[in-house]
Amino acid sequence: MKTQNYQLNLAFPIRQHGFVARMKELVLLVLILMVLIPVNAQMQNMNLRNEPVDISDDFRSFKNTYYLADKLVSFDPETGKGEIVYKRYEYKTRMAFNNMLGVLQPVEPNEFPEGEYEVSPKLPFSVQFVSPRTVRLKAQSGFVSPDVANCKSLMLVNNDMPPSDAWKYEKVENGHQYSSDYGSVVITENPWRVEFYDADGKLLTGTNHHTDNATSTFTPIMPFSFVRRASDYSRRFSATFNLHPGEKMYGFGEQYTEFDKRGQKVVLWVDDANGTQNETSYKPVPFFLSSRGYGIFMHTSSPVTCDVGKYFSGVNSLMTGDETLDLFVFLGEPKEVLDAYTDLTGKPEMPPLWSFGLWMSRISYFSEEDGRTVAKELRKHEIPSDVIHFDTGWFETDWRCDYQFSESRFDDPEAMISDLKKDGFHTCLWQLPYFVPKNKLFPEIIEKELFVKNDKGNLPTEDAILDFTNPEAVKWYQDKLRGLLEMGVGAIKVDFGEAAPAKGVYHNGRTGFYEHNLYPLRYNKAVADITKEVTGEQIMWARSTWAGSQRWPLHWGGDPANTNSAMAATIRGGLSIGLSSFSFWSHDIGGFVLKTPEEIYRRWLPFGLLSSHSRAHGAPPKEPWKYGEDFTEAFRKAVNMRYRLMPYIYAQAKHSVENGLPMLRALFVEYPDDPGAWLVDDQYLFGSDILVAPMLENTESRDVYLPGNHKWIDYQTGKVYASGWNRIEAGEIPVVMLVRDGAAIPHINLAQSTMQMDWSDLELKVFSIDTDKAEGMICLPSDNRLEYLELDINGTTFRLKENPLKGKAELKVSLGK
C-alpha cells in the first residue's frame, strides 16, 4: 500500500502587519502540524483488513513489561506440576560508541496500591507425557478462567489424554529427568530450563534462559518469557528455544517461501494469499519439525509469529498470542514425528477412489450444456477423467452463491448429474461462506443472526459472513448443501474462509483474535460432516486450513500464476503442507491467473498428475483440445500414465492415512540419514517408491538429487542412475520420474474412469537392478485393506511369495523398464 506523505513548506513568509496577526498565523501553523503529523504517522502504520497479525513487535516495545522465566520454585515429579518464578524486566536504552540499543533490565513494580501485586509472580507450569514420543509443556501467565481451561479443542481428536507409562522418572542434580525408549526430558530448577535429548543422549533443543545470553552475546535476546502489553494488559508468550549449528526447520503449513525456514520469520495467520509466491498462507499450521529429530506443535488458534533464527541465529522464538502456553514436543525422525502429531490432531479418512481421477475444471463452466459438452469431449478424445467441476458460474448470477442451479442455463441439473455419473463422472460444485447484500439469502441470514458481528452487533463487512460457532448457522448451511448432495453432487469446493473478521464477535463469545484461524477448521468440518452423512464418503476440495484440517481431505494450493517460478513455489507449498501431515493436496495444473502458455502447461501437467489428486483449473481454456491435436495427444499420454498407476496411488494413499504421511513427500521423510535429502525443494517422492523432478524450465534435462544408497531406474526409459547428483533428461512425458531399485509398482489396465476399472486383473512391475528381492503394497477399493507384497528372484524373473489377494485379484508379475 502506498502512503501519502504530507509536507509543509515552513519557509512561507509571515506578513508584517502587527503582532496579533503574526500570532494568529503561528497558531494556525501549529494547528495544521498537530493534525497532519499524526495523520501521516497513522498512514505510515496503517494495516489493511485481514493483513496477517504479526505479534513480534509486542516483544520489542519500550511500553510493555516483560516477565522472564527464572527458576522452578515447586515441582511434583509424580504429577509433573510446579511453579515458575518470572522476573520483571523492561527495555532500557544503552548507548555505546554512538550506537543505541534497547536492552532488558530488571524493573521495579509500577502498580498501585503498592504491595498488592506480585513483582515476580509464581505461575503454574506442567509437563505431561502423552505418548512414548510426545511431551506436553504448559505454562500460564496469570489467571485462567475454568471455562477457558476446560474448553474442548477442535484441533485435538482426544482432549482427554491419560498419561503414558512409558516414561521413567529420576531425580538428578538440580532437577528432574524423565526417560522413554525414544529420548529424555531434563527439567532444571535454577535456572529453569527444559531440555530434550534423543535416545543416544544428544541434546536436541532446550528452552533459552536469560543467563544463557548475558555472557555469550552483546545482542539483546528475548528469552523464554511472556509480555504484559501496556495497551490492554493482555499477555503473550515467547517460548524461546535454542537452535544448533546446521539445524533446519520445515513445515508451518503451506508456505511458499524458501523450504528451510531457518533464518525466516513465519507469521501464522490464515490469509487469502492471492497466489503462491509470497510470505502469506492460505493454510498456516502451527507445527514444524527439525532436522535434529524433533517437532513442536503450538496448540493455539491465536496469532503466532515464529522467528526461526532470523533476528538471532541461535534461537527459535515461538511467539503466541495466548495467555496460556501449550506446546507438544515430539521426538523422532520425520516419519515418527508426523505419526505422533497426527495421533494427536487426527489422521485423515480415506477419500473415495473416484477422487483420485482427473478433475476437469475451469473458471467457469456456466451451463448444463458446458458440463455435458466437456464430458463428451473428454470421452471423445479418450482422456480419462472422473470429475466435472462447476466453479463460480452455476448460479443465476455468477459468484452470488445461493446454492441453486441457474434456471436459465440448467434445464434439469439432477438429470445432468445422473447422466454424467452413468458415464463415469462425479460432479463438484463451488461455493463460499460469504453473502453479498444482493444475495437472496442475505435477508434470512441477517434476520436469523447467523453472521459474524462487530462489537456493535452489526456487520463488520459488506458481506454477511456465516458464523460457524453458531450451531444454528451450521445447520442452516448444511441444509443448503444437503439438497445438492442428495441431488447426486459428489463433492463441494470449500473456497475462501480466510476473511473471518479479526475483530469480530462470534456466537460462542470469543473474538476473532482466537476465532479467525479456527474459522477454516469449523468451515471444513461443516462441509465434511454433511458430505459424509449424505454420501457416506469423506471428500471435499478446500483452500483454507488450520491445524486439524488434515482430518477432512482434501485441500488444494490456491491461485498460482502461470509461470515457472509459480510452479516452483507451488512445489515448496506442497512439500511444506505435507510436512504438516496433510496426506492429500492438489493444485491448479498450469496455474490459475491467465490462459496457461502451452509449454508451461505441458511441463506442469505431470507434476499435477503425480500429486495425490489432480485438477486442471484456472482461466480458460483448460481443455487440452483447445490447444490443438499435438497437445491433446501429450495430455492423453500423461493422464493415461496416472490411470494405469491407480493401484499404486491408492495403496500409497492408504499407507499415508494410516501413518500420518503426505503423498507428496520431501526426500528426507524417507531418507532422514542422507544430508543431501534435506537440501532439495524442487523434487519430491510420490509415495515411498517414485521420485518426481518436474521440469521447471523449458529444457530437455535437469539436475536431480537421488537419495539413499541404492540405484534409481527411470520409469519412462529404463535408464539406471546412482545415488547423488545426476543430470537427467526428461522422458516423452516431460518429467523426470524414477523408481527405487527393488520396488514393485502395481498397475491396472487403462479405463476412462475409475468406475470402469477392473481390479481383479492387476500387474506388478518390478524395477530391479542390484536386488534379488522386491516389495510393494496393494489395497483394493472393495475392502480398503492394505496388503504388503514380497517378491524374490527366480532365475531372471521375480515371483510373488504369496498373493494376499487370492480369490479377489490376480497379480501378474513383470519387469519394469
N, C-alpha and C positions, 0 to 999 in steps of 0.2 A: 504494500500500500504506500502511495506517495503521501508525504505530509507537507502541509503548507507552512513555510517559514514566514512569519510576519516580521517585517523590518520597518524601523522608523528612521528617517533622516534627522538626527539630533542636531544638525547644524543649521536648521532653518532660523532666519533672523526674527528676533522679538522686536516688535515695533516700539519705538521710543516715544510713547505718549503718556507717560505717567506710571507711577508705582503700582496703582491698583490694577490697571490694565495688564501691566507686566506680570503681576502675581496671578491674575486670572489665567493667563496663558500658561504659566508654570504649573498651576493646579490642574489645568486641563491635560497638560502633557503627562503629569504623574498619573492621572486617572486612566489615560489611554494605556500607559505602560502597565498599570495594575490589571487591566483587562486582558491585554494582548499577550503578556508574558505567560500567565497561567494557561491561556488558550493554546499558545504554542507548545508549552510543556505537555498539555493533555494530548495534543495531536501527535507529538513525538512518541507517546507511550500508549496510544490507543490500540486496543485489541479488537479484531473482528469477531463477529459472533461465531461461536464454536471453535475459535482458534485453540489449538491444544494448550492445556493448562500446564505450564512448566513451574513447578513449585520450588525449584532450586534457589531462586532469589531469596526465599524466606530464610535460607541458611547463610546469607551474605549481607544481611541488613543490620545497620547500626541501631535500628529502632527496637529490635527484638531481643529477647532474653533466651539464653541457651543453657541447657542442663546436660552436662556431660556425665555419662555413666562412669562411676568411680570405683566403688567396691561393693562386694556382696556382704551384707551385714547379718543375714539369716538365710538358712537353707536346710530343707528337709530332704535328704537323699532318697527317702522312700517315695515321697510324693513328687519330687522334682520341683518343689515350690520354694520360693525365697523372696528376698527383698534386695533391691539395689539402691544405694545412695547415689543421688545425682548432684554434682556440684554446679553452682550457678556461675555463669560467665556472661560477659558482653563483649562486643567488639570495641576495641580502643585503637586509636591511631598511634602509629610509631613511625618516626622518620629516621632514615639512615642514609646519609650522603645524598640528601635531596630526593630520596625515594620514599614515598608514603605507603605504608601497609596498614591493613586492618587486621589486628591480631586479637585473639581471645585472651581475656584477662578476667580473673575472679572479680566478682562484684557483690556489693552489699545488697540486702533486700530493699525494694522500693515500695512495699505495700504499707498501707495504714489501715487499721491501727497496728503499730509495731508489735512484734512478738506473736501476732495471731496467725501468721502463715510461716510454713517451713522455708528456711533459707535453702537447705539441702534436703529435699524430700526423699523419704524412703518409700519406694514404689514397687509393686508386685512384678516378679519375674518368674517364669516357669520353663522347664524343659520336659517334653513329653516324648516318649518313644513309641511311634505309631506302628512301625514295622522294623524288621532287621536292618533295613536300609534308610528308614525315614525318621527324622528327628524334627520335632516341632518346638520352636522358640517363641515365647510370648512375653511381652512387656507392656506395662501401662504407663502413661504419662500423667495420670490423675484419676479422678472418679470416673467410673464406667457404670452406666445405668444397667440394672439387671436385665431390662428388656433388650438392651443392645447386646449385652454379654451372652444372653441365651437365644438370640435370634439365629434361626437356621440359615445357613449359607447355601445359595443356589449354586455356587461354584463347586461345592463338595457333593459327592454322591452319598456320603455317610457322615453325618455330623457327630455321631456317637462313635468315638474311637477308643476302644478298650486298649490299655497299654500292652505293648508287646513284651513277652517274657524272654525275648532273645538277647536282651542286654543285661550284662552283669556289672554290678557296682563295686568300686574300690575307692577307698579314701587314699588320697595322695597328698604330698606335701603342698600346703597352701591351697588345697582344692579338692576336687571330686572328679572321678573318671568313670565313664560308662563305656562298655565294650560289647560289640557283637562280632559275628564272623566276618563282617564287612568293613569294620573300622571302629574308631573310638571317638568319644567326645570328652574333652577335658574342660572343666569349669574352674577357673582360678578365682580365688576370693578377693585378694588385694594385691595388685589392681585387678578389677573384674575383667575377665576375658572368657570367651567361649571359643575353643579351637577344635577343629575337625581333622582327624587323621584317617588314612586308609588302613587296610588290614596289615600292611607291611610297616606301619608306623610313620609313613611320610606325612608331613603336615600339608593338608590341602588348602585350608584357609582358616582365618580366625578373625574375631572382632578387633577393631582398632581402638586402642585406649589412648587418651590424650598424652600420657607419658611416653608412648611409642614414638611420638613425633617431636617432642620438646628438645631432645638431644640429637636427633638424626637429620633434621632438615630445618632450613630457615623458612620454608613455605608454610603459610598458615593453613592447617588442615582441620576440618570439622570431623572429630572422631565419632564413635557411636554415641548418639545423643538424641535429645528432642528439643524443639524450639517452641517457645511461647510467643505467639505473634502479638505485637503491640496493637495492631489494628482491630483485632476482635477477640483476643485472649485465647484463640484456638491453639491447639498443639499439633505438631507434626514430627514424625521420627526421621532420623537419618541413621539407618542401620549400615554402618561403615565397616567393611571387611577388607583385609589386606590382600593385595594381589602379588603374584610371584613372577619372576622373570620368565618370559616365554609363554605365560598363561594366556589363553584365548577364550573368548566368550561368544556364545551363539544363542539364537532363539529370539525371545521377546515378541513372539508373534510374527506376523507377515511384515517384514522390514525390507525396504528396498535399497538402503544404503549398503556400505561395504559389509560383507558377510560376517567377518570377525568384528564384534562390537567393541573390542578393546580399543581405547582411545576415543570413543564416541560418547556423546550424551544422548540417551534414548528417552524420549518423552512418551509415556504410555497413556494415551487419551484417544478414544475412538474418534476417528475423523474421516470425513469424505476426502480422501487423499487426492482426488481428481487426477489420477494417473498412478504410475508405478515407478517414478524416478525422483521422488522427493522424500524428506525425512518423516512425513506423517504416515499414518497407517489406518486402513480400514479395520485391521484385525490385530490390534496390540494384545499381547498376553503377558502378564507379569510373572514370567518364568524364563529362566535361562539355564544353560548348562556350560560347565567349564571344561577345558581340555585337561585339567588336573584330576578329574574324576569325581565331580560333584555337580549338583544342580540346586537351584533355590527357587521356590515359589513364594511370591509375596501375596499373601492371601488378603486382598483388599480390593474394593471397587473404587476407591478414591483415586484422584490423580497420582501418578507415580512418575518420578524422574530418576533415572539411573545414570549417574556419572561414572562410566566404566573406565576409570583411569584417564579421563580426558583432562580434568584440571590438574590432578596429581597422579602420575602414572602408577603409584604404588598402592592406591586404594580404590575400592569399588563402593561408591556411596549410593545406597538404595534409599531414596527419599520418598516417603509415602505420606499422603495427606491425612491418614488415620491417626486418631489419638491413642489407638491400641496397635501395637506392632505384632504381627502374626506371620511368622516365617516357617516354611517347611524346607528342610535341607535333606537332600537325597545323596547317598553315597554309591559310587559305582561307575562303570563305563557307560557311554551314552545309551545303549540298549537297556541297561539295567535301570538307569535314571528315568528314562521315558516310561518304562513299565511301572515303576513305583509311582511316578507322578500321575499316570492315568488310573492307577488303583485308587488314587485319592480324588481326582477330579472327573473320572469316568472314561471308559473306553467306548468307542462308537459301536453302534449296531451295524450289522452287515447290510449295505444297500442292496436293492434288488438287482438281479442280473441285467435287466434291460438298461439300467442307468449307466452301465459300462460301455454301452454302444455309443455311436456318434450322435450328438445333439446338433441338429441343423437349425441355425437361427440367423437373424439379422435384426437391426433396429430399423424397421419392424415389419413383420407380416401383418397386413392391415385387414384381411378379409378371409372368409371361408375359401374363396377362390384362390387366394395366395397360398393358404395352407395345403389345399388339395393339389395345387399345381406343383409346389416344391416337392411334395411326397411323390407325385407321379414322375417327376423328372429324376429324382434320386433312383427310383426303381428302373426307369428307362435307361439311365446311364450305368446301371448296375453298381451303384455306390452304396455299400451297406450303411444303414442308419436305423436308429431306434427311437429318436425323439424329434418331434417338430415343436419348436418353441415360438409362442406368440408373445412378443415383447410389449412395448408401450402402446400399441395401436389396436388392441382388440375391443376397446370401449367405444362408445359413440363419439366421445371427444378424446383425442389422443392424450395420454398421460393422466386424464381425470379418472382415477381409479374408483369405480362404483361396483365392481365385481359382477358386471352384466356385459354379455357379449353385445356388440353393436347390432341393433335390429336391422339397420340399413345395409350392413355388409356381411352379416352371417345369417343365412336363411334358416339353417337348422344346426346349431352348434353341437347339439347332442348326437345327432346323426353323423356329423363330420367326425367327432371324436371316436364314435363307434366304428366308422368305416376305416379311419386311419389305423385303429388298433387291429382290425382284421388284416390289414396289410403289414402289420409288424411295427407300427409306430405308436408310441405313447405321446401324450400332449402335455406341454408345460406352459404355464401362464405367469406373466409378470404382474406384480402389484407392489404397493408400498404402503406404509402406515401413516402417511401424511395426507390431509384432505383440504383441498383449496376451497375458498369460500363459495365458488360456483358449483362445487360438487353437490349433487342432490342429497348426499348423505350428511353433509355438513350440519344442517339444522338439527338433525336427530342426534348427532354426536354432541352438539352443544346442549341441547335440551336434557339429555341423559347424563351430562357431565362426565363423558368418557375420555376427556382430553387432559393433557398435562397443563397445569395452570401456572400463572406467575404469582408473586406474593400478594397481589391484589385480588386474586381469584379470576383473572381474565386470561385471555390468550397471550402467551409470550411471543408468538409469531403470527404471521398472516394465516398460516395453516393451523388446522386442529391436528395435533399430534396425539395419536392414541396412547393412553396411559396403561401400560401392561402390568402395573402394580395393582390396578383395579380389576378385581375378578369379573365384574360386570362388563368391562371393556373387553377382556379376553374372551368371554362368552359371546359377546356381540360379534367380535371379529371372527372367531372360529365358526360361528353360524354362517357367516358370509362365505367362508372358504368351504364349509361343509357342502353347500349346494353345488359348488363347482366340482368337488371331489366325487360326490355322489353321481354327478353327470358323467364321470369317467375320466376326468383330468388326472394325470399321473403324478404331477409334481407342481409345486408352487415356487416361483422365483421370489426369494425373500430379499428384495432390493432395499438399499438405503438402510436406515436405522442408526446413522451416525450423528443425527442432529437433535437428540434428546436435550432439552434446554438445561444448560449447566446451572442456571439459577431458578429452574422450575421447581414448583412444589408438587409432589406426587401424592397419589391417593394413600400410600402407606405412611405418609407423614414425613418422609425424607426429602431432601432437596437433591437437585441434580449433581451436587458435588459427589454424592455416593451413587446416584441412580443413572447418571449419564453412561458410564462404562458398563453398567449392568443391563442397559436397555437392549442391546443386541442379544444378550443371553435370554432375556424374557421373550423377546420377539421370535428368536429361533425356536425356543421351546413351544411357544403357542402354535406355530405352524407345524412343527414336527409332531406334536401330540395329536392334533386333529387329523393330520395325514395318516398317521399310524392307526388311529381309531377307525377311520373310514375305509382306508385301502388295505390296512394290515402291513404296509411297507414303510420303512424308515428312509425317507428321501425328501430332500428339498434342494434348493440352489441359492445359497445365501452369500451375502457380501460382507456384512459386519459381524464381528465376534468379540468375545472376551474369554477369559479362562473358563473352561467347561463346555464351550460350544462344540467342541470336537465330538461330543456325545451324539450330536444330531447331524449326520452327513447330508449334503456336502457343501463345500464353500468354494467360491471362485475369486480370482485375484483382481477384481476391479477393472479399471478402464485404461489399459496401456495404449501408448502411442503406437503408430505403425512404423517403428524404427528398430534398427539393430540394437541401440542402447536400451530401448524399452524391453526388448526381448531378453537381453542380459539381466536387466533389473528384475524382470518377472521371474527368471530362474532363481535369483537370490531371494525373492519373496517366497517362492515355493519351498526352497530349502529351509528358510528361516521358520516358516509356519510348520513345516514338517518336524523341525526340532523343538516345536512347542506341542508336539503329539497330535497334530491333525493328520489322520491317515489319508483322508480324501480331500483333494484340492485340484482345481482346474483353473483355466484362464481363457481369455478370448483369443482363439487362434488367429494369428495375423495382426492382432491389435484392434483397437476399438474405434479410434477417433475419426479416421478418414477411410476412404477406399484403400485397401491394402495393395501396395505395389506387388506385382506378381512374383518377383524374385524373392521378396521377403515372405510372402505367403507360402511359397514352395519350401523355404527353409524352416519357417515357424511350424508348419504342419506336422512334421514328425515329432517335434517337441511336444506339441499338443496331443498327438495320438499316443505318445509314450509317457503320458501322465495318467493318474488314476482314472480321471474322467476327461472326456474330450468334447469341446463345444466350439464350433465355428460361429463367431458372433461379432457384431460391430456394424459400422457404417456400411451400407450396401455398395457394391454387391459382395456377397459372401459365397454364393453358389458357384461351384467350380466351372460349370458350363458357361457362365457369364464371361469367363476368361479365355474361352476357346478350347478346341479339341485336345491340344497337346497338354494343357494344364489339367483338363478333366481326366486324362489318362494317368497323369502323375498323381493326382488326388486319389483316384481309384486304387492305384497300387499301394499307396500309403495306408489307406483305410482298410484295404484287404489284409494287409500285414497285421493290423491291430485285431481284426476279427479272427484271424487264424490263431492269434496268440491268446484268445479269450480264456482258455483253461489256465494258462499261466497267470494272467491278470487276476482271475477270480480266486485262484489259490493264494496268490500273494496278498490279495485283499483280506482274505480270511485270516491268514497268518498275522497280518498287520493289526487287525482289530483285536485279536487275542493277546497281542503283546504290546499294544500302545505304540506301534511303529508307523512311520509315514511310508506311503507307497513311493513317493518321490524322495529319495533318501540321500543325504550327504554322504560322501565316501567314507568319512571316519566313523559313521554309525556301524558299518560292517568291518572297518579296518582301523580300530582305535589305536593300534600299536604302530601304524605307519605314519610317521611325521608328515610326509607329503600329503596325505589324505586330508589333513586339517587345513590345508592352504588353498584348496580348489573350490571355486564358487561358480563355475560356468559349465559344469557337467554334474552328473548325478547317477545314482543307482536306481533303476526302476525295479523295485522289489529287491531281492537279495542277489540275483544272478545276472542281470542285464545292466550293462553300463552304457549310458547315453551321453554323447557330447554333441549338442546342437551346433549347427553351422551359424555362427553369429555374424559372419560377413560373407559376402558373395565370392567365396574362394572354393577351390577344389579340395583343400586339405586344411587341417588344423593341428595344433599341438594338443595332445591328450595325455593326462596322467593316469596310469594304470596301477592301482594299489595292490598290495599283497605280495606274496612270494610265489606266485603261480603265473601261468600264461593266460592270455585272453584271446578269444577267437572271434573274428569279425562275422557277425550274423549274416551279412549280405554276401561277402566274398570268400569267406573261409580262411583268410589270411590270419597268421598267428603272430602275436606280439608279446614280448616280455614285459614284465612289470617295470614301472618307471615312466619317464617321458618318451613319447613316440610321436612322430609326425605321421598322421594317418589320413588317407583320402576318404572322402565320403563315398557311400555306395550309390547305386541307382536311385534309391530314395535318399535325398540329400541330408544325411545324418551319419555320424559315426556311432555305430551300435555294436557292442561287443558282448560276448557271453563268457562267463567264468569257466575256466577249464574244469571239467568234471561235473557240469550242470546238465541235468535232464529237463528240457523245456517242453511241457505238454502243449500240443496243438490240436486244433479241431478243423474239420472240413469247412470250407467257406460257406456262409449263408448271408442272406441280405438283411437279416436282423437276428438278434439273439433268440428271439421267439421261435425262429425256424431252425435252430442249431440241433444237431443230433449228438447228444452227449454220450451215447452208447458206443461210439466209434472214435477213439482218440489215438493220437500218435505222440510218442515220446521221442523227441530229437535229442540225442546225446552229443554234447560238444566236448570232445576229449582229445588231448594231445599227449600228455605225460601221465595220465592217470589210468589205473585199471579198475577204478570204481567210479560210480556216478550217483548223484542223488537229486531229488526234486520233490515237489509237492503237488497234490491234486485235491480238488474239492468239487464235488458235484452240486449244482444248484438244487437238486432234488432233496438233499438231506443236509447241506451245509456242514458236512463233517470233513475236517481237514485230515488228509492222509499223507504220510511220508513215504517216499519211494526210494528204494535202494537197488542199484544195478551193479553187476560185476561183468568183467570182460570174459568172453567165451570165444577164444580164437581171435578173430578180427572184429567181432561184433559184441555188443552188450546184451545182456539178458536181465530181465526183471526177476529179482529174488522171489518176490511174492506180489501178486496183484491184489491189493486191498479192496479193489472194486469188483472183485469176481462176482459174476451174476448181475452186475449193474452196467459195466462198461468194459470193452475190450481195449487193452493198451498195447498198441503195436510199437515196437522199438526200431528206431533208425538212427543213422549218424547224421548230425548236423553238418553244415558245410565245412 
